[in-house]
Amino acid sequence: MSDRHARRGALKTLGLAAGTALLAAARHAHAAAPETGALLPGGATHLADLTRRLAAAPRRRDFKTVPMILERPDQWDHAALAEVTGYRGGPKQVWDNTELGGPWLNLMRNSLNAQIWSFRHPDFLVVSATHGSAHLALFDQAAWDKYGLAKFAGAAFPTNTLLDAKPAQSKEAQDHELPDGAFSSHDNSLAALQQRGVVFLSCHNAIWELAERLDGANANPDKLPLDALAADLTNHVIPSAIVTPGAVGTLPELQQVGFTYAK
């Protein structure tokens, strides 16, 4: 009798431990994205729904290794990407963004302003297919510190300042004509654009190529093999971004469902 009770107790303990591990894994897979959508225009019902769906969609950031070419949907943020390709609002525009120090954030902001207030399309969706040096903006500051990414970003970026909210973002959001407000050039940042519903796609190819550069520059402090180094970089992609198999390769997927291309 006592042996049966002991076995039953051991099984309960194992079950609780397994359940705890599964919950922890689920929490990790659903890497919490910062709240988005605070600066959406009135009437943007489809865009508001998309931002809620994207906030709930899982992002995988627990890789141990990743291959050079991703072959299975569980190797990228496929559920979140499916929400983007399935977006029912419009118009829809995808930007091919490659230069960290270029005007990419300003151009997307200008496009939003014209579509929303000039052409009256509150559900206008902007997606950034981010690669090249622009992809450095999608790594968290911990990755910048660990791998010395400022050396690859240039003198204008001692830290990843594009992730930081600017003072203009906190100004009167109801006045979209405010020259130094949340919709002006004073608020060109990833933080502000995400509050306006902009979606940032991360590029696995850019991650892999950065891993090669880091390894070649002796900037691999843990001495990881290439597949593990690329995995660690992937795990440091900001939670709100959507990791894709490749930005350029994802462009046709978006164009097939009605996104217009912009560069």
N, C-alpha and C positions, 0 to 999 in steps of 0.2 A: 504493500500500500504506500509506504513512504517512498519507495523507489519510483512508483508511478507519479506521485506528487512532485518529486524532484525532477523527473523528466518533463512533466507538464510545465513546471516553473522555468526550466531551462529553455523549452520551446517558446514560452511567452517572452522571455528575455531576448532570445534571438529574433523573434518577430518584431519586437519593439525596436531593436537595434536596426533591423533591416528597414523598417518603416521610417525611422529617423534618417537613415542614410539616403533613402529615396526622396524624402522631403528636402534634404539638403541639396541633393543633386538637382531637383526641380527648381529650387530657389536659384541655384547657380546658372542653370540654363536660361531661366527667365531673368537675366541680368536687368535689374530695374533701370528703366530709362527715366531721365528727368522729365518732369511734367512739361508737356508741349501744348501749344495751341492757345496760349494766353493772348496772343496778338492776332488771332484770326478775325477777319472782318465779319460784320453782321450778314446773315444769310448763307454762310458757308456750311451748310448742313452736311454735305457729302465729305468735305474736307475735315470737319470736326469728327465725323464718324471714323474716317481713316486714321486720324491721329490717335483716337482711342484704341482702335484695333492694333495699330503699330505699337502702342505702349504696352499692350497685353501680349503681343507676339513674342515668342522666345528668341533670344540671341545666345548662341553657344560661345562661351568664353572659357572652356575648360579643356582645351586640347593639350595633349602630350606631344603629339607629332602631327604634321600635315604633309601630304604629298605635294610635289611640284604642280601637278594638274589635279584639280578636284573632280572627282568622278561620281560622287553620291550626294544627294541633297542634304544628308545629315552633316556634310562637311562645310556647308555654308548656311546662312540664315534664310532658308528656303521659305518658311512660313511667312516671315515678314515681307520677303520679296514678292510672294504670291499676293499679298494684300495690295502692294503697289501696282502690280500688273493687272489686278482685278478691279482697280478703282473705277467707279461708275460716274464720277463727276468729270468736270472738264472746264476749259481746255487743259491739256497736259503737255509739259515741256521738259525735256531732259537736256542738261548741260554737260558737255564734255570738258571737265575741268582738270587742268594739269599743272598749273603754275601757282605755287604757294604764295608768292609775292605779287601775283597778277591781280587784275580787277574782278576776279570771279565772283566774290561775294557781292560787290557793288552791282554787277550786271544782273545777278539774280534778283537783288532788291529792286532795281529799276524795272525789271520785267514784271515782278509782282505788283508794283505800284500802278503801272500802266494797265495791266490786265484787270486789276480789281477796281480801280477808281476811274480810269478813262473808258475802258470797254465794258465795265460792269459785269465781270466774271468772278464773283466771290469764291467759287469753288475751284479756281485755277490752281493746279498742282505743279510745283517745281521740284524736280529731282536732280541731284548732283551726282553724275557718274565720275567719281573722284579717283584720280590716279596721278602718276608722276609725282613731282615734289608736293603738289597740293595734298596728297594723301597723308603727309606728315601731320596735317591738322586733325586727322581722325584718331591719332594716338593720344592716350591720356598722358598727363604730365609725368607720371611714374615711369613710363617708357622713355620719355624725353630725358629724364634724369639718368635712368639706368644705362641707356645706350648712347648718350651724348648726341641726341638728334639735332640739337642746335647747330652742331658742326655741319650738318647736311642741309639745314634750313637757310643758312645765311645770316648775316649780321643783323638784319631787321627782326629776327626772331630768336632772342636769347632764351625764351620760353614759348610755350604754345599759347600765345596771347589770343589767338582766334577763338579759343574755347571760352574766354572770359566775357561775362556780361558787361556791357559798357553803361556809363551813367545815363545815356540817352534812352536806354531801354525802360528805365523807371519813370520817364516823363509821361505826361498825359496821353494815354494810348487812344483816347477818343478823337484827338486832333491829328489827323493824318497829314495835315499841311504844316505842322510845326517844323520850322527849318532845322532845329537841332533835336528833334524828337525821335521816337522809336522807329519811324519809317524813313528817316533821313540818312544821309551818308555818314552821320555821326554814330550810327549803330550798325555798321558792317561787321557782323560776327556770326559764328555758327550758332551761338546761343540765341541771338535775336531771330535769325532765319528759321530755326527750329520752332520757335514760338509762333511763327507765321505759317507753319505747316510744311516747310521745305524738308525733303528727305535726302539724307546723305548716304550714298552707296559707297562701300569700301571695296577695294580691289585686291583679291588674293594674289594676282600676279605682281602688283606693286609691293605687297608684303614679302613675297618670296624674293624679289629682286633686292629689296632693302636688306633682307637677311644675308644675301650674298655679299652686298657691299659692306655690311657690318663685319662679317666674318673676314673679308679680305682686308679690312682696315684695322684688324685686331681690336674691334670694339664689341667683342663677344665675351663679357665678363664671366659668364658661367661655363665658357668653353663648350657650348652645346653643339651637337651636330646640326646640320642645316635644317633638317625637317623639324627638329625640336625648337630651334631658334625661331623659325617661321611660326611655329605654334605659339610660342611665348608672345611674339609680336601680335598675333591674332587675338590673343587673350587680353591684350592692352588696347584694342580698338574700342572707342567709346561705346557704351551700351546702346545708345540711341541710333548709331549707324547700323547699316545692314551689310554684312559681309557677303560678297558675291564671288562667283568663280573667277571673274575678271570684269573690270568696268567696260572695256571696249567690247568684249564678247556679250555683255548684257545689253548693250545699246540696241542691237537688232530685236531682242525680246521685247523691249519697251516700244520700239517703233512699230512692231507688228500689232500692238494693241492701241495704237493711236497717239503715241507721244511724238511731238515734233522735236527735231534735233537742233541744238544751239551750241555754239562754240565761242 
